[in-house]
Amino acid sequence: MNTLYWILSILLIFSLIVGVIRIVIGPTKADRMLSAQLFGTVGVAILLLHSAFTQNWMLLDVALILALLASITVIAFVKLGETKK
């Protein structure tokens, strides 16, 4: 089971690296914002894996707060991107 956690963690970190590349070469602000949203999602996934691996269940609360903050940033981005009529 430890091997599975390590493999999943490495895949998630690889996903973050791809997200950083997308932020650097992203042609639009939306691409960059979606990559930043990826950071929040992958951060939640890594926290959930780490809490299951170490059986530190308080990390689940931290993951929940991070997920809420990530969704609020997307809402703020959409509100700022609306055109005025």
DOVEXBA-778541 format. One record per residue (C-alpha): residue in three letters; z, y, x; residue number from 1. Coordinates in steps of 0.2 Angstrom, whole numbers, plus 5000, padded with zeros to 4 digits. Last residue first. Example, Ala and Ser with C-alpha at 12.3 -4.5 7.8 and 13.67 -1.06 7.14 Angstrom:
// DOVEXBA-778541
+------+------+-------+------+------+
| resn |   up | north | east | resi |
+------+------+-------+------+------+
|  SER | 5036 |  4995 | 5068 |    2 |
|  ALA | 5039 |  4978 | 5062 |    1 |
+------+------+-------+------+------+
//
This chain:
// DOVEXBA-778541
+------+------+-------+------+------+
| resn |   up | north | east | resi |
+------+------+-------+------+------+
|  LYS | 4899 |  5229 | 4884 |   85 |
|  LYS | 4909 |  5227 | 4900 |   84 |
|  THR | 4903 |  5212 | 4910 |   83 |
|  GLU | 4916 |  5198 | 4912 |   82 |
|  GLY | 4919 |  5193 | 4930 |   81 |
|  LEU | 4937 |  5200 | 4931 |   80 |
|  LYS | 4942 |  5189 | 4916 |   79 |
|  VAL | 4934 |  5174 | 4923 |   78 |
|  PHE | 4943 |  5176 | 4940 |   77 |
|  ALA | 4960 |  5179 | 4931 |   76 |
|  ILE | 4957 |  5163 | 4921 |   75 |
|  VAL | 4953 |  5154 | 4937 |   74 |
|  THR | 4968 |  5160 | 4946 |   73 |
|  ILE | 4979 |  5155 | 4931 |   72 |
|  SER | 4973 |  5137 | 4932 |   71 |
|  ALA | 4978 |  5136 | 4951 |   70 |
|  LEU | 4995 |  5143 | 4947 |   69 |
|  LEU | 4998 |  5130 | 4933 |   68 |
|  ALA | 4992 |  5116 | 4945 |   67 |
|  LEU | 5004 |  5123 | 4959 |   66 |
|  ILE | 5018 |  5123 | 4947 |   65 |
|  LEU | 5015 |  5105 | 4942 |   64 |
|  ALA | 5013 |  5099 | 4960 |   63 |
|  VAL | 5030 |  5107 | 4964 |   62 |
|  ASP | 5038 |  5098 | 4949 |   61 |
|  LEU | 5030 |  5082 | 4956 |   60 |
|  LEU | 5037 |  5085 | 4973 |   59 |
|  MET | 5055 |  5083 | 4965 |   58 |
|  TRP | 5051 |  5065 | 4964 |   57 |
|  ASN | 5053 |  5061 | 4982 |   56 |
|  GLN | 5048 |  5043 | 4982 |   55 |
|  THR | 5041 |  5045 | 4999 |   54 |
|  PHE | 5024 |  5037 | 4995 |   53 |
|  ALA | 5024 |  5043 | 4977 |   52 |
|  SER | 5029 |  5060 | 4981 |   51 |
|  HIS | 5016 |  5061 | 4995 |   50 |
|  LEU | 5002 |  5055 | 4984 |   49 |
|  LEU | 5007 |  5068 | 4970 |   48 |
|  LEU | 5008 |  5082 | 4983 |   47 |
|  ILE | 4991 |  5077 | 4990 |   46 |
|  ALA | 4983 |  5077 | 4972 |   45 |
|  VAL | 4991 |  5094 | 4969 |   44 |
|  GLY | 4984 |  5101 | 4985 |   43 |
|  VAL | 4967 |  5094 | 4981 |   42 |
|  THR | 4967 |  5103 | 4964 |   41 |
|  GLY | 4973 |  5119 | 4971 |   40 |
|  PHE | 4961 |  5119 | 4986 |   39 |
|  LEU | 4946 |  5114 | 4974 |   38 |
|  GLN | 4950 |  5130 | 4964 |   37 |
|  ALA | 4947 |  5140 | 4980 |   36 |
|  SER | 4930 |  5131 | 4982 |   35 |
|  LEU | 4927 |  5136 | 4964 |   34 |
|  MET | 4931 |  5154 | 4968 |   33 |
|  ARG | 4919 |  5153 | 4983 |   32 |
|  ASP | 4905 |  5146 | 4973 |   31 |
|  ALA | 4908 |  5159 | 4960 |   30 |
|  LYS | 4907 |  5173 | 4973 |   29 |
|  THR | 4890 |  5168 | 4977 |   28 |
|  PRO | 4880 |  5162 | 4992 |   27 |
|  GLY | 4893 |  5150 | 4998 |   26 |
|  ILE | 4892 |  5148 | 5017 |   25 |
|  VAL | 4910 |  5151 | 5022 |   24 |
|  ILE | 4918 |  5145 | 5006 |   23 |
|  ARG | 4907 |  5130 | 5005 |   22 |
|  ILE | 4912 |  5125 | 5023 |   21 |
|  VAL | 4930 |  5127 | 5018 |   20 |
|  GLY | 4927 |  5116 | 5003 |   19 |
|  VAL | 4920 |  5102 | 5014 |   18 |
|  ILE | 4935 |  5103 | 5024 |   17 |
|  LEU | 4946 |  5101 | 5009 |   16 |
|  SER | 4936 |  5086 | 5003 |   15 |
|  PHE | 4939 |  5078 | 5020 |   14 |
|  ILE | 4958 |  5081 | 5018 |   13 |
|  LEU | 4957 |  5072 | 5001 |   12 |
|  LEU | 4948 |  5057 | 5009 |   11 |
|  ILE | 4961 |  5057 | 5023 |   10 |
|  SER | 4975 |  5057 | 5010 |    9 |
|  LEU | 4966 |  5043 | 5000 |    8 |
|  ILE | 4965 |  5032 | 5016 |    7 |
|  TRP | 4983 |  5035 | 5021 |    6 |
|  TYR | 4989 |  5031 | 5003 |    5 |
|  LEU | 4979 |  5015 | 5003 |    4 |
|  THR | 4985 |  5010 | 5020 |    3 |
|  ASN | 5003 |  5012 | 5015 |    2 |
|  MET | 5000 |  5000 | 5000 |    1 |
+------+------+-------+------+------+
//
